[in-house]
């Protein structure tokens, strides 16, 4: 990845985060998708995309994004908590409980 690509991915991530902070979730999805597309190794971009998807009730996509963030950064307790939240919303309480436990363990580290 070039420095230019890193800068573009970072700019898209920052735009997405800025929109999320203003609860403009739907608008945030596109720049966050671009950030993930440019740099698929950036856990923060996947996590933030999961947040935007979750807030817009795109639960399957949110779960995928949170899981990818946690795969890239296993100690990312917020992503693990997001997995639990979405699994709860999908009516999968046993899996959600396990995800919350992983989040607690990661947060303690």
C-alpha positions in Angstrom: 0.0 0.0 0.0 1.3 3.4 -0.9 1.4 6.4 1.3 -1.2 8.0 -0.9 -3.5 5.0 -0.4 -3.0 5.2 3.4 -3.8 8.9 3.4 -7.0 8.3 1.3 -8.1 5.5 3.5 -7.4 7.7 6.6 -9.3 10.6 5.2 -12.4 8.4 4.4 -12.3 6.9 7.8 -12.1 10.4 9.4 -15.1 11.6 7.3 -17.0 8.5 8.3 -16.2 8.9 12.0 -17.2 12.6 11.8 -20.6 11.7 10.3 -21.1 9.0 12.9 -20.4 11.5 15.7 -23.3 13.6 14.3 -25.5 10.5 14.1 -25.5 10.7 10.3 -25.2 7.0 10.1 -26.5 6.4 6.6 -24.2 9.1 5.2 -21.3 7.6 7.0 -21.6 4.2 5.4 -20.2 5.2 2.0 -16.9 6.8 3.1 -16.4 3.9 5.6 -16.9 1.4 2.8 -14.3 3.3 0.8 -11.9 3.3 3.7 -12.3 -0.5 4.1 -11.9 -1.0 0.3 -8.7 1.0 0.2 -7.2 -0.5 3.3 -8.9 -3.8 4.3 -6.4 -4.3 7.1 -7.6 -1.3 9.1 -9.6 -2.7 12.1 -10.8 0.8 13.0 -12.5 1.2 9.6 -14.3 -2.2 9.9 -15.4 -1.4 13.5 -16.8 2.0 12.5 -18.6 0.5 9.5 -20.1 -2.0 11.9 -21.4 0.9 14.1 -23.0 2.6 11.1 -24.6 -0.6 9.9 -25.9 -1.5 13.3 -27.4 2.0 13.7 -29.2 1.6 10.4 -30.5 -1.9 11.2 -28.3 -3.6 8.6 -27.5 -6.3 11.1 -25.9 -9.0 9.0 -23.5 -6.5 7.5 -22.8 -5.0 11.0 -22.0 -8.5 12.3 -19.6 -9.1 9.4 -17.8 -5.8 9.9 -17.5 -6.2 13.7 -16.2 -9.8 13.2 -13.6 -8.6 10.7 -12.4 -5.8 13.1 -12.1 -8.4 15.9 -10.2 -10.8 13.5 -7.8 -8.1 12.6 -7.3 -6.9 16.1 -8.3 -9.7 18.6 -8.1 -7.4 21.6 -10.6 -4.9 20.1 -13.1 -5.2 22.9 -15.5 -2.7 21.4 -15.7 -4.8 18.2 -16.3 -7.9 20.3 -19.0 -6.1 22.2 -20.6 -5.0 18.9 -20.7 -8.7 17.8 -22.6 -9.4 21.0 -25.0 -6.6 20.5 -25.8 -7.6 17.0 -26.1 -11.3 17.9 -28.6 -10.2 20.6 -30.5 -8.2 18.1 -30.6 -11.2 15.7 -32.1 -13.4 18.4 -28.9 -15.5 19.1 -28.5 -15.0 22.8 -26.1 -17.9 23.5 -23.7 -16.7 20.9 -24.1 -13.1 22.1 -23.2 -14.2 25.7 -20.0 -15.8 24.4 -19.1 -12.6 22.5 -19.8 -10.4 25.5 -17.5 -12.7 27.6 -14.7 -12.3 25.0 -15.2 -8.6 25.1 -14.9 -8.5 28.9 -11.7 -10.6 28.7 -10.2 -8.4 26.0 -11.1 -5.3 28.0 -9.3 -6.6 31.1 -6.1 -7.1 29.2 
